[in-house]
Amino acid sequence: MCRQAYPGRRPGHSETNSTTETRDYAQRRDRTGGTGSGSRESPSDDLSALRSRINIPSVVEVSRVQLVRRGRSSHHITDRIDRIRKEKKVNICIQPGGDGVLMASTTPTVSICTVGGNASGTTMSLEETVEVVIPLVKSITNLTFRNLSFSVPQRPNDPGSGGEDRKHLLRNISGTLKSGRLTAILGPSGAGKSTLLNILSGFRTQGVSGKILINNELVDCHKYRQLVAYMAQDVPLLGNLTVRETLHYVADLRLSKNVSYIHKTKIVNDIVTLLGLEKCSHSLARVLSGGERKRLSIGLELVSNPKIMFFDEPTSGLDSVASYQVIAYMRDLARQGRCVASVIHQPSSELLELFDDVYVVADGRCMFQGSLDELIPTLEEVGFTCPPYYNRADFVLKIASQRHGDVDSVEKLIARADTAINGFLEHDATNGEDTASVLATSRRTSAQYPICWWRQFVVLTRRTMLGTVRNITLTRFRLLGHLLFGLTIGSVFYDVGDDATKVLSNVSCLILFLMFIVFSNAMTVVLTFPLEMAVFVREHKSNYYPVSAYYWSKIIADFPPMLLGVTCFQLIVYYLTGQPNETHRVTMFWGVCALFGWLAQMYGMVAGSIFPIDVSPFVVPASIIPAVLFSGFFIRYKELLAAYRPLTYVSYFRYGFEGLAQASYGFNRTELACGEMFCYYRKTAKIMEMLQMERDRYWYDVAGLAVWISVLHVLLYVSLRLRLRWNR
């Protein structure tokens, strides 16, 4: 059978009309000789330019477009397509065999044939066709969920709690999502639509009871993640990567190592072309419009060709045209054999027509499940009559939102839906074993990720380095700040390092040195790292990579910019302030600065991974001040109260300050220059005595900083794990 290619077909247009138009078009072609008039394009007119002339709506499933030109020139085909485009008549036909072939014919018909069908009255010539190969999903994948329940704690005295200590968001809800059909999940605000989608996608597992089956079988949680793709309402993206780069890195992480680079590039190019992202393919993700971000989010999931796809309000924030395009893309995905479901908020009548099935949620329960055509008759059976020319989505939402209206009729609808769903589930061949978990426990029978850990680490490191280089805050501003502040400190404390009369000024320069390093490196990271946490959580839950691969790639990739900035700052200040020009002292001084910069960066990462971006900029400075206070500069160790003295051994500023003082005045340094008749601090032993520091403790201070860095590394890994647990 043939179906209409365009969602909005003109009334009265039938197969007979298409045949008549075909005959008229052939007569016109005979009169004109089959050639177009006007100027010709150059022979170098490539396939992409030719494809842009074809008006094929919503062909997101295309993975390969190939122009077949046997005995014909590109000029002839281009002229033919130009005339057809003016008439807005392009035939699309999926031929049987292989993975499916989509044919865009140059005959002026408006019909689409499914796999195994024939385009009646249509003759297609290989010399004049655009051939498109579609990666159809070969196996049927139906998802069934049974008796899903989820509740969150609440205080019994809260308004609306009814004295209960838990709020039930889902109440024994069941249903089936079918392969090859696009399902709309409708319901009023707070009904539990997004909660249901989060559970079905596997993103939320804690506190959930019930079972999720695929083709009537319990599925391993890791295998389930490989089958399911979930696009949240606002998909976080790395803003410093372009559209193509984002898709390329996803392909590197999600496709098997056996897939060649050429094949990955071809997949990316096809996704960019078919989602209409050519114009912005080289634009950074942070400058994309809302519709472009939505389409790119769909493209991220298309890379791995998933069998089950969930979308949470994909039209949120889009205009009517962009919304229609996004839903049309989703419908095309379902037509390939995928199981596609989407939460949609108050769709228009035009958008609702694109859906095949409807699943209505009311107060955490299913009020209706079935095809779109059955919605209004089912409502009429319990007394709800939809007025003429009224949006069916608005009508069903009005019914589901009734709190004090016809509650009995709503309960009848819920009871009918439960009976129908349970009756359908009773006919399943396999009910699965009773289990307390929503998904089956992982047996680790196969590899969880498509590529090995080392390749994941390399890809993530390369991606993080590219994003860091393009991040103005992490690179340009940080390096420029180190250079400018180094020149400022060097000019203010000019040549105080070898002057016995300016020892106190030089000691002040050392503590100021450390304070700038810790604030400049910790604050830049703490302002950028929380933005990446959302991307990390999404990618890890989507089975991109383990925590360890991301953890080590982040540490390695962010280390070179930090080290470059600290080194430039240290060399400028060291020589401008007149510190001893001895190789071993320069090296020792640089070693403490590098360790302190490393510590500061890890400190910022830990704070950024634990606290949100609006809290972490306050937490970092507030927690650094006590460490500065017990550094030994503002008050000497022996002058502290006995209760506070142990705190000096946990202050990383003490180890940094002592390390710089040891590098500057320790290890039997010769007497300082004195421009006056008498200088009390001419001998370096007097300086160390004044600071109440033991001599030659440099390696002790280095060990203290190393312990702090190790502790922060452990805290960062634990915080990443906690971040994932909080989002379960």
HELIX and SHEET records of a PDB file:
HELIX    1   1 GLU A   15  THR A   32  1                                  18    
HELIX    2   2 LEU A   47  ARG A   51  1                                   5    
HELIX    3   3 SER A   74  GLU A   87  1                                  14    
HELIX    4   4 LEU A  126  GLU A  128  5                                   3    
HELIX    5   5 LYS A  193  LEU A  200  1                                   8    
HELIX    6   6 CYS A  221  LEU A  227  1                                   7    
HELIX    7   7 VAL A  243  ARG A  254  1                                  12    
HELIX    8   8 TYR A  261  LEU A  274  1                                  14    
HELIX    9   9 ALA A  285  VAL A  287  5                                   3    
HELIX   10  10 GLY A  290  LEU A  302  1                                  13    
HELIX   11  11 SER A  320  ARG A  335  1                                  16    
HELIX   12  12 SER A  349  LEU A  352  1                                   4    
HELIX   13  13 LEU A  372  GLU A  374  5                                   3    
HELIX   14  14 LEU A  375  GLU A  381  1                                   7    
HELIX   15  15 ARG A  392  ALA A  400  1                                   9    
HELIX   16  16 VAL A  407  GLU A  426  1                                  20    
HELIX   17  17 TRP A  453  ARG A  470  1                                  18    
HELIX   18  18 THR A  473  PHE A  477  3                                   5    
HELIX   19  19 ARG A  478  VAL A  492  1                                  15    
HELIX   20  20 ALA A  500  LYS A  502  5                                   3    
HELIX   21  21 VAL A  503  LYS A  541  1                                  39    
HELIX   22  22 VAL A  547  LEU A  576  1                                  30    
HELIX   23  23 THR A  583  ILE A  610  1                                  28    
HELIX   24  24 SER A  616  LEU A  629  1                                  14    
HELIX   25  25 TYR A  637  GLU A  639  5                                   3    
HELIX   26  26 ARG A  645  VAL A  650  5                                   6    
HELIX   27  27 TYR A  652  TYR A  665  1                                  14    
HELIX   28  28 THR A  684  MET A  690  1                                   7    
HELIX   29  29 TYR A  698  TRP A  726  1                                  29    
SHEET    1   A 6 CYS A   2  GLN A   4  0                                        
SHEET    2   A 6 SER A 111  CYS A 113 -1                                        
SHEET    3   A 6 ASN A  91  GLN A  95  1                                        
SHEET    4   A 6 VAL A 101  SER A 105 -1                                        
SHEET    5   A 6 THR A 129  VAL A 133 -1                                        
SHEET    6   A 6 ARG A  64  VAL A  68 -1                                        
SHEET    1   B 4 ARG A 166  LEU A 177  0                                        
SHEET    2   B 4 LEU A 143  PRO A 153 -1                                        
SHEET    3   B 4 VAL A 208  ILE A 214 -1                                        
SHEET    4   B 4 GLU A 217  LEU A 218 -1                                        
SHEET    1   C 6 VAL A 228  MET A 231  0                                        
SHEET    2   C 6 ILE A 308  ASP A 312  1                                        
SHEET    3   C 6 CYS A 339  VAL A 343  1                                        
SHEET    4   C 6 LEU A 182  LEU A 186  1                                        
SHEET    5   C 6 ASP A 357  ALA A 362  1                                        
SHEET    6   C 6 ARG A 365  SER A 371 -1                                        
END                                                                             
